[in-house]
Amino acid sequence: MDEVQTRQVVLDTETTGLEPAQGHRIIEIGCVEMKDRRLTGNNFHVYLQPDREIDQGAIEVHGITNEFLTDKPRFEDVAEGLMDYLRGAEVIIHNAPFDVGFIDAELARLPDASPMDSFCAVTDTLVMARQMRPGQRNSLDALCSRYDIDNSHRTKHGALLDAEILADVYLAMTGGQKALSLEAEEASNDAGSETGIRRLSRERAPLRVLRVNAQEAGLHEARLDAIAKACGGTPLWRELDS
């Protein structure tokens, strides 16, 4: 049986303004997919014609103009594909009420569509960051600085670019070791065993030892540098090495 993979989608939007209740619309949706904490390259990215003018303040933030969007599809043209893409995934968003509010407002304009929470789960990295570091700045730029993630190419907001950056931030925020199950197995091949310990045969093939290469060692050191910067101390690995 194939192993079930954990599917996550990191999502961001750009809009004509700040309030869907005032008729503002989505003009860009950017999503990146991860399976088992690895980027797959299966992204979803569209620009949308909003059928209204973009606020000047919004243009200054994301740089998307009314003229650029004149030949782009409308939300109803991509809604089914977006819902299919998000369905069943854990959707990771920074300040989720903003993006979810806009997407739900767009879905509400369609005759047969349901809100986001009916077909996917949502995780808010802003809430996560506030819980992890109360009282600190937790904007996307601040988190990039905290976790030593390069966002120097982010001169303007962009949905796909911000989703890619947020994926790096999320992986850094949740970069602890996966939980290990140390529970004893219920069954044992050893007759009379009540400890749950299963002994391996001495005749088994020896385990393969895989050595890290120079690139992997460099990535490991970079991660330790990021951990040291984030926690203000020395990572345990370096204490053990010394």
C-alpha positions as CSV (number, residue, x, y, z in Angstrom):
1,M,0.0,0.0,0.0
2,D,1.3,3.5,-0.9
3,E,2.2,5.7,2.0
4,V,-0.3,8.6,2.4
5,Q,1.4,11.9,2.0
6,T,0.6,15.0,4.0
7,R,-0.5,17.7,1.5
8,Q,-0.2,21.4,2.4
9,V,-0.8,24.5,0.2
10,V,0.7,27.9,1.0
11,L,-1.6,30.6,-0.3
12,D,-1.5,34.4,-0.7
13,T,-3.7,36.9,-2.5
14,E,-3.5,40.5,-3.8
15,T,-6.6,42.6,-3.9
16,T,-8.0,45.9,-5.2
17,G,-8.3,47.2,-1.6
18,L,-8.7,46.1,2.0
19,E,-12.4,45.3,2.5
20,P,-14.4,42.7,0.6
21,A,-17.5,44.2,2.3
22,Q,-16.8,47.4,0.3
23,G,-16.8,45.5,-3.0
24,H,-13.1,45.0,-3.2
25,R,-12.0,42.0,-5.3
26,I,-9.1,39.6,-5.6
27,I,-6.7,40.3,-8.5
28,E,-4.0,37.7,-7.9
29,I,-3.9,34.3,-6.3
30,G,-0.6,32.4,-5.7
31,C,-0.3,28.9,-4.2
32,V,2.7,26.6,-3.7
33,E,2.2,22.9,-2.9
34,M,4.2,20.9,-0.3
35,K,4.0,17.1,0.3
36,D,5.7,15.8,3.4
37,R,7.3,19.3,3.9
38,R,8.8,19.3,0.4
39,L,7.9,21.7,-2.4
40,T,6.5,19.8,-5.3
41,G,6.5,22.5,-8.0
42,N,2.8,22.0,-8.5
43,N,1.9,25.6,-8.1
44,F,-1.4,27.5,-8.8
45,H,-1.0,31.1,-10.0
46,V,-3.5,33.5,-11.7
47,Y,-4.1,37.2,-12.2
48,L,-7.8,38.2,-12.3
49,Q,-9.9,40.9,-13.8
50,P,-11.8,42.4,-10.9
51,D,-14.3,44.5,-12.8
52,R,-13.5,47.6,-10.7
53,E,-10.7,50.1,-10.2
54,I,-7.8,49.2,-8.0
55,D,-7.2,51.6,-5.1
56,Q,-4.0,53.7,-5.6
57,G,-2.7,52.7,-2.2
58,A,-3.0,49.0,-3.2
59,I,-1.2,49.6,-6.5
60,E,1.7,51.1,-4.4
61,V,1.9,47.9,-2.4
62,H,1.7,45.3,-5.1
63,G,2.4,47.2,-8.4
64,I,-0.5,45.6,-10.3
65,T,-2.3,48.1,-12.5
66,N,-5.8,48.2,-14.0
67,E,-4.3,48.1,-17.5
68,F,-2.4,44.9,-16.8
69,L,-5.6,43.1,-15.8
70,T,-7.8,44.0,-18.7
71,D,-7.3,40.7,-20.6
72,K,-7.1,38.5,-17.5
73,P,-9.8,35.9,-16.5
74,R,-12.4,36.6,-13.9
75,F,-12.7,34.7,-10.6
76,E,-15.6,32.6,-11.8
77,D,-13.4,31.4,-14.7
78,V,-10.9,29.8,-12.3
79,A,-13.0,29.0,-9.2
80,E,-13.5,25.4,-10.0
81,G,-9.8,24.8,-10.7
82,L,-8.9,26.6,-7.5
83,M,-11.3,24.6,-5.3
84,D,-10.1,21.4,-6.8
85,Y,-6.5,22.4,-6.1
86,L,-7.2,23.3,-2.5
87,R,-9.7,20.5,-1.7
88,G,-8.5,18.3,1.2
89,A,-5.3,20.2,1.8
90,E,-4.1,22.1,4.9
91,V,-3.9,25.6,3.5
92,I,-1.3,27.8,5.2
93,I,-1.9,31.6,5.1
94,H,-0.3,34.5,7.0
95,N,-3.2,36.6,8.5
96,A,-5.7,34.1,7.2
97,P,-8.9,36.1,7.9
98,F,-7.9,38.6,5.2
99,D,-7.3,36.1,2.4
100,V,-10.1,33.7,3.5
101,G,-12.5,36.7,3.8
102,F,-11.8,37.7,0.2
103,I,-12.0,34.2,-1.2
104,D,-15.2,33.5,0.6
105,A,-16.6,36.7,-0.7
106,E,-15.7,35.7,-4.3
107,L,-17.2,32.2,-3.7
108,A,-20.4,33.7,-2.4
109,R,-21.0,35.4,-5.8
110,L,-21.2,32.0,-7.4
111,P,-24.4,30.0,-7.5
112,D,-23.1,26.6,-6.3
113,A,-19.9,27.3,-4.4
114,S,-19.3,26.8,-0.6
115,P,-16.9,28.7,1.8
116,M,-13.3,27.6,2.0
117,D,-13.8,25.7,5.3
118,S,-16.1,23.3,3.6
119,F,-13.4,21.8,1.4
120,C,-10.0,22.5,3.1
121,A,-8.5,23.3,6.5
122,V,-6.7,26.6,7.2
123,T,-3.6,27.3,9.4
124,D,-2.7,30.9,10.2
125,T,1.0,31.5,10.5
126,L,0.4,34.9,12.1
127,V,-1.4,33.2,15.0
128,M,1.4,30.7,15.2
129,A,4.0,33.4,15.3
130,R,2.2,35.4,18.0
131,Q,1.9,32.3,20.2
132,M,5.6,31.4,19.7
133,R,6.9,35.0,20.3
134,P,4.3,37.1,22.1
135,G,4.7,40.8,21.8
136,Q,7.2,40.7,18.9
137,R,6.7,41.9,15.3
138,N,5.3,39.1,13.3
139,S,4.9,40.5,9.8
140,L,6.2,38.3,6.9
141,D,9.3,40.6,6.6
142,A,9.9,40.4,10.4
143,L,9.7,36.6,10.3
144,C,12.1,36.4,7.4
145,S,14.6,38.4,9.4
146,R,14.0,36.2,12.5
147,Y,14.6,33.0,10.6
148,D,17.4,34.3,8.4
149,I,15.3,33.9,5.1
150,D,16.5,36.0,2.2
151,N,13.6,38.2,0.9
152,S,15.8,40.9,-0.6
153,H,14.0,40.2,-4.0
154,R,10.7,41.2,-2.5
155,T,10.5,44.9,-3.6
156,K,6.7,44.7,-4.1
157,H,4.1,42.3,-2.7
158,G,3.1,39.5,-5.1
159,A,0.9,36.6,-4.3
160,L,3.1,33.8,-5.7
161,L,6.3,35.3,-4.4
162,D,4.9,35.9,-1.0
163,A,3.5,32.3,-0.9
164,E,7.0,31.0,-1.8
165,I,8.6,33.1,1.0
166,L,5.9,32.0,3.5
167,A,6.6,28.4,2.7
168,D,10.2,28.9,3.7
169,V,9.1,30.8,6.9
170,Y,6.6,28.0,7.8
171,L,9.2,25.3,7.4
172,A,11.6,27.3,9.6
173,M,8.9,27.9,12.2
174,T,8.0,24.2,12.3
175,G,11.5,22.8,11.7
176,G,11.7,20.8,14.9
177,Q,12.2,17.0,14.7
178,K,9.0,15.1,13.8
179,A,7.5,13.2,16.7
180,L,9.0,9.8,17.4
181,S,6.8,6.9,18.4
182,L,8.6,4.9,21.1
183,E,5.5,2.8,22.0
184,A,6.1,-0.9,22.1
185,E,4.6,-3.0,19.4
186,E,1.6,-5.1,20.5
187,A,2.8,-8.1,18.6
188,S,6.1,-9.9,19.0
189,N,7.6,-12.8,17.1
190,D,9.3,-14.0,20.3
191,A,7.3,-16.7,22.1
192,G,6.4,-15.7,25.6
193,S,7.6,-12.1,25.2
194,E,5.6,-9.6,27.2
195,T,7.9,-6.6,26.8
196,G,6.8,-5.6,23.3
197,I,10.5,-5.8,22.2
198,R,11.0,-7.4,18.8
199,R,14.4,-8.8,18.3
200,L,16.0,-8.6,14.8
201,S,17.6,-11.7,13.3
202,R,21.3,-11.8,13.3
203,E,21.1,-13.1,9.8
204,R,19.6,-9.8,8.4
205,A,21.5,-7.8,5.9
206,P,23.7,-5.0,7.4
207,L,22.2,-1.5,7.4
208,R,23.4,0.9,4.7
209,V,25.4,3.9,6.0
210,L,24.9,7.0,3.9
211,R,27.5,9.7,4.3
212,V,26.6,13.4,3.8
213,N,28.2,15.2,0.9
214,A,29.8,18.7,1.1
215,Q,26.6,20.4,-0.1
216,E,24.4,18.6,2.5
217,A,27.0,19.5,5.2
218,G,26.9,23.1,4.2
219,L,23.1,23.2,4.3
220,H,23.3,21.6,7.8
221,E,25.6,24.3,9.0
222,A,23.4,27.0,7.5
223,R,20.4,25.6,9.4
224,L,22.4,25.6,12.6
225,D,23.3,29.2,12.0
226,A,19.6,30.1,11.6
227,I,18.7,28.2,14.8
228,A,21.4,30.0,16.7
229,K,20.2,33.4,15.5
230,A,16.6,32.6,16.2
231,C,17.1,31.3,19.7
232,G,20.1,33.4,20.8
233,G,22.1,30.4,21.9
234,T,24.2,27.5,20.8
235,P,22.4,24.6,19.1
236,L,22.8,21.2,20.8
237,W,24.5,19.7,17.8
238,R,27.3,22.2,18.1
239,E,27.6,21.7,21.8
240,L,28.0,18.0,21.2
241,D,30.6,18.6,18.4
242,S,32.6,20.6,20.8
